């Protein structure tokens, strides 16, 4: 049994081409296996048909400047604690 620790996370500044899906990868170790939550500008990211998460990786299809620019952070949680990724500034352009 151990609290989560982040083992992979995106660079602190991420510029994405609007024609390419944005992928923010977050991987954490822990026992039990951590669950993931992404936050944008301090609020939970709402998963939709366009914004999905597989394991800890957040995928934004056809990123749009007005909708998707912001500061993102991954939270990995289990019964023993929470680990936070770096804050990632995402810019579409």
DRENROBA-827291 format. One record per residue (C-alpha): x, y, z; residue in three letters. Coordinates in nm, 3 decimals. Layout:
N
+---------+---------+---------+------+
|      c1 |      c2 |      c3 | rest |
+---------+---------+---------+------+
|       X |       Y |       Z |  ala |
...
+---------+---------+---------+------+
//
This chain:
93
+---------+---------+---------+------+
|      c1 |      c2 |      c3 | rest |
+---------+---------+---------+------+
|   0.000 |   0.000 |   0.000 |  unk |
|   0.139 |   0.339 |  -0.101 |  unk |
|   0.015 |   0.685 |  -0.196 |  unk |
|   0.032 |   0.787 |  -0.561 |  unk |
|   0.340 |   0.943 |  -0.717 |  unk |
|   0.347 |   1.097 |  -1.064 |  unk |
|   0.590 |   0.919 |  -1.299 |  unk |
|   0.502 |   1.087 |  -1.633 |  unk |
|   0.354 |   1.429 |  -1.702 |  unk |
|   0.345 |   1.682 |  -1.988 |  unk |
|   0.583 |   1.973 |  -2.031 |  unk |
|   0.482 |   2.288 |  -1.844 |  unk |
|   0.398 |   2.473 |  -2.166 |  unk |
|   0.218 |   2.295 |  -2.448 |  unk |
|   0.130 |   2.455 |  -2.782 |  unk |
|  -0.099 |   2.238 |  -2.991 |  unk |
|  -0.196 |   2.258 |  -3.357 |  unk |
|  -0.577 |   2.288 |  -3.384 |  unk |
|  -0.576 |   2.015 |  -3.653 |  unk |
|  -0.412 |   1.761 |  -3.419 |  unk |
|  -0.560 |   1.607 |  -3.105 |  unk |
|  -0.405 |   1.741 |  -2.785 |  unk |
|  -0.283 |   1.464 |  -2.554 |  unk |
|  -0.192 |   1.543 |  -2.195 |  unk |
|  -0.032 |   1.231 |  -2.049 |  unk |
|  -0.039 |   1.164 |  -1.676 |  unk |
|   0.093 |   0.840 |  -1.527 |  unk |
|   0.117 |   0.764 |  -1.156 |  unk |
|   0.222 |   0.468 |  -0.940 |  unk |
|   0.047 |   0.369 |  -0.623 |  unk |
|  -0.120 |   0.082 |  -0.442 |  unk |
|  -0.413 |   0.064 |  -0.485 |  unk |
|  -0.389 |   0.185 |  -0.846 |  unk |
|  -0.466 |   0.558 |  -0.860 |  unk |
|  -0.767 |   0.710 |  -1.030 |  unk |
|  -0.726 |   1.032 |  -1.227 |  unk |
|  -0.898 |   1.368 |  -1.243 |  unk |
|  -0.789 |   1.654 |  -1.468 |  unk |
|  -0.860 |   2.014 |  -1.373 |  unk |
|  -0.858 |   2.318 |  -1.600 |  unk |
|  -0.818 |   2.657 |  -1.434 |  unk |
|  -0.891 |   2.485 |  -1.099 |  unk |
|  -1.219 |   2.322 |  -1.206 |  unk |
|  -1.284 |   1.958 |  -1.301 |  unk |
|  -1.254 |   1.894 |  -1.675 |  unk |
|  -1.590 |   1.776 |  -1.807 |  unk |
|  -1.550 |   1.467 |  -2.024 |  unk |
|  -1.751 |   1.474 |  -2.348 |  unk |
|  -1.744 |   1.313 |  -2.694 |  unk |
|  -1.463 |   1.560 |  -2.778 |  unk |
|  -1.274 |   1.554 |  -2.446 |  unk |
|  -1.195 |   1.202 |  -2.323 |  unk |
|  -0.961 |   1.032 |  -2.078 |  unk |
|  -0.789 |   0.695 |  -2.114 |  unk |
|  -0.612 |   0.591 |  -1.796 |  unk |
|  -0.457 |   0.927 |  -1.701 |  unk |
|  -0.420 |   1.069 |  -2.052 |  unk |
|  -0.654 |   1.354 |  -2.138 |  unk |
|  -0.733 |   1.375 |  -2.512 |  unk |
|  -0.890 |   1.686 |  -2.666 |  unk |
|  -1.010 |   1.631 |  -3.022 |  unk |
|  -0.995 |   1.930 |  -3.257 |  unk |
|  -0.871 |   2.166 |  -2.985 |  unk |
|  -1.020 |   2.514 |  -3.003 |  unk |
|  -0.850 |   2.824 |  -2.861 |  unk |
|  -1.162 |   2.972 |  -2.702 |  unk |
|  -1.270 |   2.641 |  -2.546 |  unk |
|  -0.944 |   2.472 |  -2.455 |  unk |
|  -0.675 |   2.730 |  -2.375 |  unk |
|  -0.596 |   2.729 |  -2.004 |  unk |
|  -0.396 |   2.582 |  -1.718 |  unk |
|  -0.439 |   2.207 |  -1.669 |  unk |
|  -0.333 |   1.983 |  -1.382 |  unk |
|  -0.363 |   1.609 |  -1.325 |  unk |
|  -0.467 |   1.470 |  -0.984 |  unk |
|  -0.390 |   1.103 |  -0.913 |  unk |
|  -0.583 |   0.970 |  -0.612 |  unk |
|  -0.603 |   0.655 |  -0.405 |  unk |
|  -0.701 |   0.571 |  -0.047 |  unk |
|  -0.359 |   0.686 |   0.076 |  unk |
|  -0.337 |   1.029 |  -0.081 |  unk |
|  -0.325 |   1.249 |  -0.389 |  unk |
|  -0.036 |   1.340 |  -0.618 |  unk |
|  -0.043 |   1.645 |  -0.844 |  unk |
|   0.129 |   1.691 |  -1.178 |  unk |
|   0.293 |   2.016 |  -1.276 |  unk |
|   0.054 |   2.282 |  -1.397 |  unk |
|   0.046 |   2.272 |  -1.777 |  unk |
|  -0.036 |   2.581 |  -1.981 |  unk |
|  -0.213 |   2.472 |  -2.300 |  unk |
|  -0.232 |   2.709 |  -2.595 |  unk |
|  -0.400 |   2.629 |  -2.926 |  unk |
|  -0.232 |   2.799 |  -3.219 |  unk |
+---------+---------+---------+------+
//
